[in-house]
Amino acid sequence: MLEAVRDAAAHLPSAMRERLPAESFTIHRLLGVRPDSPEFRHDTGNPLPLDLVVVDEASMLDLALAARLVEAVPPAARIVLLGDKDQLAAVESGAVFSELCADPSLSAEAVERLASLCGCPAEAIAAAVPRGPPSPVGDGLRDCVVWLRESFRFGAASGIGRVAEHVNAGDAQAVIALLASRGCADLEWCDDAGRAAGETAIARIVGGLRDYVQAARRGFDDRPRLFAALSRFRVLCAQREGPRGVAALNRFIGEHFRASLGLPRDRGPREEWFPGSPITVLRNDPVLRLYNGDVGIVLPDRDRLAAHFVDADGGFRAVALARLPAHESAFATTVHKAQGSEFDSVLLVLPAAASRVVTRELVYTAVTRARRAVSIAGSAEVIGAAIATPTRRYSGLAARIAGEA
């Protein structure tokens, strides 16, 4: 988020840029995690000293964390939630963001006020129309919801945009037809129903990794180049285990990377890590300023290997491998872990058989991580079953806001 704010503010006057936030936080870090306690430092009795809180990737908020956040925000402050309601919901209970933004309708008074503020005719302001009846939220969120319908990551007419639209509409036949047509340069279908990833998917992995291999061959000293190359491609999996899961594909890609660079296969307690190995953090560690989902690269650091991470100021810092919180290889990751990230291209590897965890939202989230190209490895049967399986969660939040519960 901080990088996006900096990029967007580059054209603003310096006086205005200086007033923008210089630091971003995870919600847990903002609220103040207490070691060995479920409580936070900031709560109703000790609210945050803020006038405005902007939460990005709000679709990942679960009910419990959302409640703690609202309790810690002063009554006179404003909360702005940004996100994609069609993405995967939080791993924990509830689909908070989806329920809160279900009704994008605007009253006549709101339209007139927006027209006045924007200097445009009222008839030019049209609220989005939901596909189905929105959840009732009464007056609690009236005129507080806006659906942004133009993506700046990819065009609506691109192959990625069209697949995303068809997936959201639950139109599996249209998705399969579009993939099978081979008519979109930014789409590739690896029609693959084998127990393990097939030859086409493997070729896509090798091709997608090429930029990172070349960056590593030029040396491990240029960390900006390495991180930039790593972010261009990612393998996304629906499952962690199995021949088509995260663990198996990370092993394969790691072996390919080592072989491509001619790295020795050392035998030792940390033989799984080698120069250029990307890792992702699995648990928050406020002392080390490392948080769940942070991605680093293992690089030589004097006479040892250390994990290097990008700092908030754009610099880099090294953390000894022995000090890291729980972590794993990041050549491939789950779709859940990729939420909030974006890459030039992605390969989505679906399981060999349909599964309850492979849902419409999972496919949509994976596809929309890409800026330029998407490859999908899976059979038509599995793709169709996933698109036909929307996630259903009933937390009662909308009814509670509407005063019906």
C-alpha positions as CSV (number, residue, x, y, z in Angstrom):
1,M,0.0,0.0,0.0
2,L,2.8,2.4,0.9
3,E,4.5,1.9,-2.5
4,A,1.2,2.5,-4.2
5,V,0.6,5.7,-2.3
6,R,4.1,7.0,-3.2
7,D,3.7,6.2,-6.9
8,A,0.3,7.8,-7.1
9,A,1.5,10.9,-5.2
10,A,4.6,11.5,-7.3
11,H,2.8,14.3,-9.3
12,L,1.4,16.1,-6.3
13,P,2.9,19.3,-4.8
14,S,5.6,18.6,-2.3
15,A,3.6,20.2,0.5
16,M,0.8,17.8,-0.1
17,R,3.1,14.8,-0.4
18,E,4.7,15.6,3.0
19,R,1.3,15.2,4.6
20,L,0.7,11.7,3.3
21,P,1.5,8.7,5.5
22,A,5.2,7.6,5.6
23,E,4.4,4.2,7.1
24,S,1.9,1.4,6.7
25,F,0.8,-1.3,9.1
26,T,-0.8,-4.6,9.3
27,I,-4.0,-4.4,11.4
28,H,-2.4,-6.6,14.1
29,R,0.6,-4.2,14.2
30,L,-1.6,-1.1,14.2
31,L,-3.7,-2.4,17.1
32,G,-0.6,-3.5,19.0
33,V,-0.1,-7.2,19.5
34,R,0.6,-8.3,23.1
35,P,2.8,-11.3,23.4
36,D,1.0,-14.4,24.8
37,S,-2.3,-12.6,24.9
38,P,-5.4,-12.4,22.7
39,E,-5.8,-8.7,23.6
40,F,-4.4,-5.7,21.8
41,R,-3.0,-2.5,23.3
42,H,-5.6,-0.4,21.5
43,D,-9.2,-1.1,22.2
44,T,-12.3,0.7,23.4
45,G,-10.6,2.1,26.5
46,N,-7.4,3.0,24.6
47,P,-8.4,4.0,21.1
48,L,-6.1,4.8,18.3
49,P,-5.0,8.4,18.0
50,L,-6.2,8.7,14.4
51,D,-8.8,10.6,12.4
52,L,-8.8,8.3,9.4
53,V,-8.0,4.6,9.0
54,V,-7.7,3.2,5.4
55,V,-7.8,-0.6,5.3
56,D,-6.6,-2.2,2.0
57,E,-7.5,-5.8,1.0
58,A,-10.5,-5.6,3.4
59,S,-11.9,-8.8,2.0
60,M,-9.4,-10.6,4.2
61,L,-11.0,-9.2,7.4
62,D,-12.6,-11.8,9.6
63,L,-15.4,-11.0,12.0
64,A,-13.2,-11.1,15.2
65,L,-10.5,-8.8,13.8
66,A,-13.0,-6.4,12.2
67,A,-14.7,-6.1,15.6
68,R,-11.4,-5.3,17.3
69,L,-10.5,-2.7,14.7
70,V,-13.9,-0.9,15.0
71,E,-13.7,-0.9,18.8
72,A,-10.2,0.7,18.6
73,V,-11.2,3.5,16.2
74,P,-12.4,6.7,18.0
75,P,-16.1,7.4,17.4
76,A,-15.3,10.6,15.5
77,A,-12.8,9.0,13.2
78,R,-13.6,7.5,9.8
79,I,-12.8,4.0,8.4
80,V,-12.4,3.5,4.7
81,L,-12.4,-0.2,3.6
82,L,-10.9,-1.0,0.2
83,G,-11.0,-4.4,-1.4
84,D,-12.6,-6.8,-3.9
85,K,-15.8,-8.3,-2.6
86,D,-15.5,-11.2,-5.1
87,Q,-12.2,-12.4,-3.8
88,L,-11.7,-15.2,-1.3
89,A,-13.1,-14.3,2.1
90,A,-11.0,-14.5,5.3
91,V,-9.7,-17.8,6.4
92,E,-11.4,-17.3,9.8
93,S,-15.2,-16.8,10.3
94,G,-17.3,-14.4,8.3
95,A,-17.3,-12.6,5.0
96,V,-17.3,-9.1,6.5
97,F,-16.4,-7.0,3.4
98,S,-18.7,-8.8,1.1
99,E,-21.7,-8.3,3.4
100,L,-20.8,-4.6,4.1
101,C,-20.6,-3.6,0.5
102,A,-23.5,-5.7,-0.9
103,D,-25.7,-2.7,-1.6
104,P,-24.1,0.0,-3.8
105,S,-27.3,2.0,-4.3
106,L,-27.2,5.8,-3.9
107,S,-30.0,8.0,-2.7
108,A,-31.1,11.0,-4.7
109,E,-29.5,13.3,-2.1
110,A,-26.2,11.5,-2.3
111,V,-26.2,11.8,-6.1
112,E,-26.9,15.5,-6.0
113,R,-24.1,16.0,-3.4
114,L,-21.6,14.0,-5.5
115,A,-22.6,15.9,-8.6
116,S,-21.9,19.2,-6.8
117,L,-18.6,18.1,-5.4
118,C,-17.4,16.7,-8.7
119,G,-18.8,19.4,-11.0
120,C,-20.7,17.0,-13.2
121,P,-24.3,16.5,-14.1
122,A,-26.3,14.3,-11.7
123,E,-27.4,12.0,-14.6
124,A,-23.7,11.1,-15.2
125,I,-23.6,9.4,-11.7
126,A,-25.0,5.9,-11.8
127,A,-24.5,3.3,-9.0
128,A,-23.6,-0.2,-9.9
129,V,-26.3,-2.8,-10.2
130,P,-25.8,-6.0,-8.2
131,R,-26.3,-9.4,-10.0
132,G,-28.8,-10.5,-7.4
133,P,-30.7,-8.9,-4.5
134,P,-28.3,-7.3,-2.1
135,S,-28.3,-8.1,1.6
136,P,-30.4,-5.6,3.6
137,V,-28.3,-3.3,5.7
138,G,-30.9,-0.7,6.4
139,D,-29.8,2.9,6.9
140,G,-26.6,1.9,8.6
141,L,-24.5,2.0,5.4
142,R,-26.8,4.0,3.2
143,D,-24.7,6.0,0.6
144,C,-21.5,4.6,2.1
145,V,-20.7,2.0,-0.6
146,V,-19.2,2.5,-4.0
147,W,-18.2,-0.2,-6.5
148,L,-15.2,0.7,-8.6
149,R,-15.7,-1.0,-11.9
150,E,-12.6,-0.1,-13.9
151,S,-9.4,-2.2,-13.3
152,F,-6.0,-0.6,-13.8
153,R,-4.2,-3.9,-13.4
154,F,-5.7,-5.3,-16.7
155,G,-8.3,-4.2,-19.2
156,A,-11.9,-5.4,-19.1
157,A,-11.6,-6.4,-22.7
158,S,-8.4,-8.4,-22.1
159,G,-8.5,-12.2,-21.8
160,I,-7.8,-11.8,-18.0
161,G,-10.7,-9.3,-17.7
162,R,-13.1,-11.5,-19.6
163,V,-12.3,-14.7,-17.7
164,A,-12.6,-12.8,-14.4
165,E,-16.1,-11.5,-15.5
166,H,-17.3,-15.0,-16.6
167,V,-16.0,-16.6,-13.4
168,N,-17.8,-14.0,-11.3
169,A,-21.0,-14.6,-13.3
170,G,-20.7,-18.4,-12.6
171,D,-20.5,-19.0,-16.4
172,A,-18.2,-22.0,-16.6
173,Q,-19.1,-22.8,-20.2
174,A,-17.9,-19.3,-21.3
175,V,-14.7,-19.6,-19.4
176,I,-13.9,-23.0,-20.9
177,A,-14.8,-21.8,-24.4
178,L,-12.6,-18.7,-24.0
179,L,-9.6,-20.8,-22.8
180,A,-10.1,-23.5,-25.5
181,S,-10.3,-20.8,-28.3
182,R,-6.6,-20.0,-27.7
183,G,-7.6,-16.5,-29.1
184,C,-6.3,-14.4,-26.2
185,A,-2.6,-13.7,-26.0
186,D,-2.7,-13.2,-22.3
187,L,-4.5,-16.6,-21.6
188,E,-3.1,-20.1,-21.7
189,W,-4.8,-23.3,-20.8
190,C,-2.8,-26.4,-19.8
191,D,-5.6,-28.9,-20.2
192,D,-4.1,-31.3,-17.7
193,A,-6.0,-33.9,-15.7
194,G,-2.9,-36.0,-14.5
195,R,-2.0,-36.8,-11.0
196,A,1.0,-34.4,-11.2
197,A,1.4,-31.3,-13.3
198,G,1.9,-32.2,-17.0
199,E,4.5,-31.2,-19.5
200,T,2.8,-28.0,-20.6
201,A,2.5,-26.8,-17.0
202,I,6.1,-27.7,-16.3
203,A,7.2,-25.8,-19.4
204,R,5.2,-22.8,-18.2
205,I,7.0,-22.9,-14.8
206,V,10.4,-23.1,-16.5
207,G,9.6,-20.2,-18.8
208,G,8.1,-18.1,-16.1
209,L,11.1,-18.6,-13.9
210,R,13.5,-17.6,-16.7
211,D,13.9,-13.9,-15.7
212,Y,14.6,-14.8,-12.1
213,V,17.2,-17.4,-13.1
214,Q,18.9,-14.9,-15.4
215,A,18.9,-12.2,-12.6
216,A,20.5,-14.7,-10.2
217,R,23.1,-15.7,-12.8
218,R,24.2,-12.1,-13.0
219,G,25.0,-12.2,-9.3
220,F,23.3,-11.9,-5.9
221,D,24.5,-8.4,-5.0
222,D,21.8,-6.5,-6.9
223,R,18.9,-7.0,-4.5
224,P,16.5,-4.6,-6.3
225,R,17.0,-6.6,-9.5
226,L,16.4,-9.9,-7.8
227,F,13.2,-8.8,-6.0
228,A,11.9,-7.2,-9.2
229,A,12.5,-10.4,-11.2
230,L,11.0,-12.6,-8.6
231,S,7.8,-10.6,-8.5
232,R,7.2,-11.1,-12.3
233,F,5.9,-14.7,-12.0
234,R,4.4,-16.9,-9.4
235,V,2.9,-20.4,-9.2
236,L,-0.4,-20.4,-7.3
237,C,-1.9,-23.6,-6.0
238,A,-5.3,-24.5,-4.7
239,Q,-3.9,-27.0,-2.2
240,R,-0.8,-27.3,-0.1
241,E,-0.3,-31.1,-0.3
242,G,-0.3,-33.6,-3.1
243,P,1.6,-33.8,-6.4
244,R,-0.1,-30.6,-7.6
245,G,0.3,-28.8,-4.3
246,V,2.6,-26.1,-2.9
247,A,5.0,-28.5,-1.2
248,A,5.6,-30.7,-4.2
249,L,6.0,-27.8,-6.7
250,N,8.3,-25.9,-4.4
251,R,10.6,-28.9,-4.3
252,F,10.5,-29.3,-8.1
253,I,11.1,-25.6,-8.7
254,G,13.9,-25.4,-6.1
255,E,15.7,-28.3,-7.8
256,H,15.3,-26.7,-11.2
257,F,16.6,-23.4,-9.9
258,R,19.7,-25.0,-8.3
259,A,20.4,-27.0,-11.4
260,S,20.1,-23.9,-13.6
261,L,22.6,-22.0,-11.6
262,G,24.9,-25.0,-10.9
263,L,24.5,-24.6,-7.2
264,P,25.9,-27.4,-5.0
265,R,23.5,-29.6,-3.1
266,D,24.9,-29.1,0.4
267,R,24.0,-31.6,3.1
268,G,23.3,-30.0,6.4
269,P,20.5,-28.9,8.8
270,R,19.4,-26.1,6.5
271,E,20.1,-27.7,3.1
272,E,16.6,-26.6,1.9
273,W,17.8,-23.0,1.7
274,F,20.3,-21.8,-0.9
275,P,21.3,-18.5,-2.5
276,G,18.3,-17.1,-4.4
277,S,15.8,-19.2,-2.6
278,P,12.6,-17.1,-1.9
279,I,10.8,-17.6,1.4
280,T,7.5,-16.4,2.8
281,V,6.9,-15.7,6.5
282,L,4.1,-17.7,8.1
283,R,3.8,-16.1,11.6
284,N,4.0,-12.5,12.9
285,D,7.1,-11.5,14.8
286,P,6.9,-7.8,15.8
287,V,10.4,-7.8,17.3
288,L,11.9,-8.6,13.9
289,R,9.3,-6.5,12.1
290,L,8.3,-9.6,10.1
291,Y,4.6,-10.4,9.4
292,N,2.6,-13.3,8.0
293,G,2.9,-13.1,4.2
294,D,6.2,-11.1,4.0
295,V,8.4,-12.4,1.2
296,G,12.2,-12.4,1.3
297,I,15.1,-13.9,-0.6
298,V,17.9,-16.0,0.9
299,L,21.2,-14.4,-0.1
300,P,24.9,-14.6,0.9
301,D,25.6,-12.3,3.8
302,R,29.3,-12.2,4.6
303,D,30.2,-15.8,5.3
304,R,26.7,-17.1,5.8
305,L,23.2,-17.1,4.3
306,A,20.5,-14.7,5.5
307,A,17.0,-13.8,4.5
308,H,16.8,-10.4,3.0
309,F,13.5,-8.3,3.1
310,V,12.4,-5.0,1.7
311,D,12.0,-2.3,4.3
312,A,9.3,0.3,4.5
313,D,11.7,2.9,3.2
314,G,12.5,0.8,0.1
315,G,15.8,-0.3,1.5
316,F,16.8,-3.9,2.5
317,R,17.7,-5.7,5.7
318,A,19.1,-9.1,6.5
319,V,17.7,-11.5,9.1
320,A,19.7,-14.6,10.2
321,L,17.9,-17.8,9.1
322,A,18.0,-19.1,12.7
323,R,16.1,-16.1,13.9
324,L,13.2,-16.3,11.4
325,P,9.7,-17.1,12.6
326,A,8.0,-20.0,10.8
327,H,8.6,-19.8,7.1
328,E,8.5,-21.8,3.9
329,S,9.7,-21.7,0.2
330,A,7.8,-19.2,-2.0
331,F,8.5,-20.3,-5.5
332,A,4.9,-21.6,-5.3
333,T,2.3,-20.5,-2.8
334,T,-1.4,-21.0,-2.1
335,V,-3.9,-18.6,-3.7
336,H,-4.9,-17.5,-0.1
337,K,-1.3,-16.4,0.6
338,A,-1.2,-14.5,-2.7
339,Q,-4.2,-12.2,-1.8
340,G,-3.1,-8.6,-1.9
341,S,-0.2,-9.4,-4.3
342,E,0.2,-8.9,-8.0
343,F,2.5,-10.3,-10.6
344,D,3.2,-9.9,-14.3
345,S,2.0,-13.5,-14.9
346,V,0.7,-16.4,-12.8
347,L,0.2,-20.1,-13.3
348,L,-2.8,-21.5,-11.4
349,V,-2.4,-25.2,-10.7
350,L,-5.7,-26.9,-9.8
351,P,-5.9,-30.3,-8.3
352,A,-6.6,-33.4,-10.4
353,A,-10.1,-33.8,-9.0
354,A,-12.8,-31.4,-7.9
355,S,-12.7,-30.3,-4.3
356,R,-14.8,-28.3,-1.9
357,V,-11.9,-25.9,-1.3
358,V,-11.6,-25.1,-5.1
359,T,-14.3,-22.5,-5.4
360,R,-15.3,-19.7,-7.7
361,E,-13.7,-17.1,-5.5
362,L,-10.4,-19.0,-5.5
363,V,-10.2,-19.1,-9.3
364,Y,-11.2,-15.4,-9.5
365,T,-8.6,-14.4,-6.9
366,A,-5.9,-16.3,-8.7
367,V,-6.7,-14.9,-12.1
368,T,-6.9,-11.3,-10.9
369,R,-3.4,-11.5,-9.4
370,A,-1.9,-11.1,-12.9
371,R,-1.2,-8.0,-14.8
372,R,-0.3,-9.4,-18.2
373,A,-0.8,-13.2,-18.5
374,V,-2.6,-16.1,-16.8
375,S,-2.0,-19.8,-17.3
376,I,-4.4,-22.3,-15.8
377,A,-3.4,-26.0,-15.3
378,G,-6.4,-28.2,-14.8
379,S,-9.1,-30.2,-16.6
380,A,-12.3,-28.7,-17.9
381,E,-14.2,-30.7,-15.3
382,V,-12.3,-29.3,-12.4
383,I,-12.4,-25.7,-13.7
384,G,-16.2,-26.0,-14.3
385,A,-16.8,-27.5,-10.9
386,A,-14.9,-24.7,-9.2
387,I,-16.8,-22.0,-11.0
388,A,-20.1,-23.7,-10.1
389,T,-19.1,-23.7,-6.4
390,P,-19.5,-20.2,-4.8
391,T,-18.5,-19.8,-1.2
392,R,-21.5,-19.4,1.1
393,R,-21.1,-17.7,4.5
394,Y,-23.8,-16.4,6.7
395,S,-22.4,-14.4,9.5
396,G,-25.6,-12.4,10.1
397,L,-23.6,-9.1,9.9
398,A,-25.9,-7.4,7.3
399,A,-29.0,-8.3,9.3
400,R,-27.4,-7.0,12.5
401,I,-26.6,-3.7,10.9
402,A,-30.1,-3.4,9.5
403,G,-31.4,-4.0,13.1
404,E,-33.0,-7.3,12.1
405,A,-31.0,-9.6,14.5
